[in-house]
């Protein structure tokens, strides 16, 4: 029976078969399963325990086996786009998975150890959004962006808890974000910008490469942002010239590799889940964007 189930799960389905299977469930039911799987994978990853497909089927998928591939593909996209994590199958015979970080380097030393990776993923998405918006983003735009990634500020999240408090209080107190009233409006509108800690722990170029990787594009696709990031890199290298002790120290910190930007020791990634480019099928002239599991977030060209 197990062999029959394994065979069924590994068969490539046509688009029409996938659609027929999906029609047996409501969109809300499938979305709920995707959310449950994301939470399950994140909790397992906190203990760095490899994840078996059998456990996924038993604890999460249950009666949704016919749409298993669709659920795991959507969960994989959410993990990459919201948390900066890649779901990798390291044992294709026994179907064992791990999560590998794709995040640009951020020290995150002020974040609690048990949820550091997940929070860094959310923080990186917000920093990316701010930079691509021209170094400042309206609070309402940030909330709308997170909603499209199924992280709603008005609802308690199973991983992040109170999202609004996390973003406007915790990230601000840790100096990852600045949260201030917009100076050019009569209404009481607020905006987010990079905080001092963010500028020390990462760079505009690293963030741009993160966005480009999600989009399967070259960083130069965003001309304005690329030129600004390149100028910042040149300035950083200039201030880190030999003889500048402070600059040398900053350079050393930038070269330091964080514990969550590498795959677990001894693990040899075999196959990335949902390997097709996230922008596949879109027009070559389409506006650059970060795609969410339930929407697309346009970014300035």
Steps between C-alpha positions, in 0.01 A plus 500: 500500500784736590670426167178572308457829687862594433457422130184711480665798667801497268301489176508815289150638463374694203360848552147368445550223759627751754201724431251214535652395831499858629131538413419240765603749767425865559774759459480572874555131583811477283634831636450370853698184422779710347510713816504190723786350300705820519456510879588129528819540296610809694450328836697195383776725368543669840642170630694441174342157465470369141134481397356176362224508241324225694471738796369778275231267364404369843498827693397759239380373162274219628197483264650745249745255339356559153621861515819428693730631225306825470502552877873436539584721200295789641653450844847499342429832327374652824809381688725657239312828459406569864774327699789481252515122540539239226337159545756243383454125458832351618397134470292428190461132587352547844366852430671695775507879497686784670463879490799702378526875547523725194507821703759773452726533803337653806649436843167506684677463834219683682235256380398208717688184401190282465330715235798687356489346152129565446521861622806565287305378199215741568743784575687437174178515299411834663849643446482390136162664455623826655812513283314421179246771587774764507633456858169588666165319501165617632375296794178417312701369204707274727185354660344444158818326380502268803131417455575381148755265655234378746662677795227731629583769758151483651512125566720304737750295301600152619870573448529879536229560760384863493633606159425870544686507832791301358547746212422834666647428845750212505671566166499874574647462851771274356580776246425282198222739398417867545131578546411866463228739391519596135614865473326584173139415589235681703347171612657297779671252269806304605783343303774241543866544412812296566633534854864542598545132586372393158755722325779339707391137465412488131531712186278628222685279253438187712132587528477566125659162426244340734214659303662403170535138614132482591410645161754291303627825349831682479540777762560749218132458403439772758728770361443768762533266798804326351684828438424618853614168650819501293579855612445398863731200453772721352470741792514214750817362339655845503435547872640152565835584337823366658603703803142573600460286810128573530445423134698177528285397794183572303636300207570205728146513634361503145710195408383309804262222396192453713399163638171498313638578153653155456350155465531264799836327537519182301183567301536485124200667334371282218190664358328832553125476538310710245809565286332701224576876503243691702447734209458221244236564242496877546576750229861600453385861524290452813560732793748350748324368810519275803232235460292388794305176531177693457607806305776694331683792654608752232833668552623818333703452183 
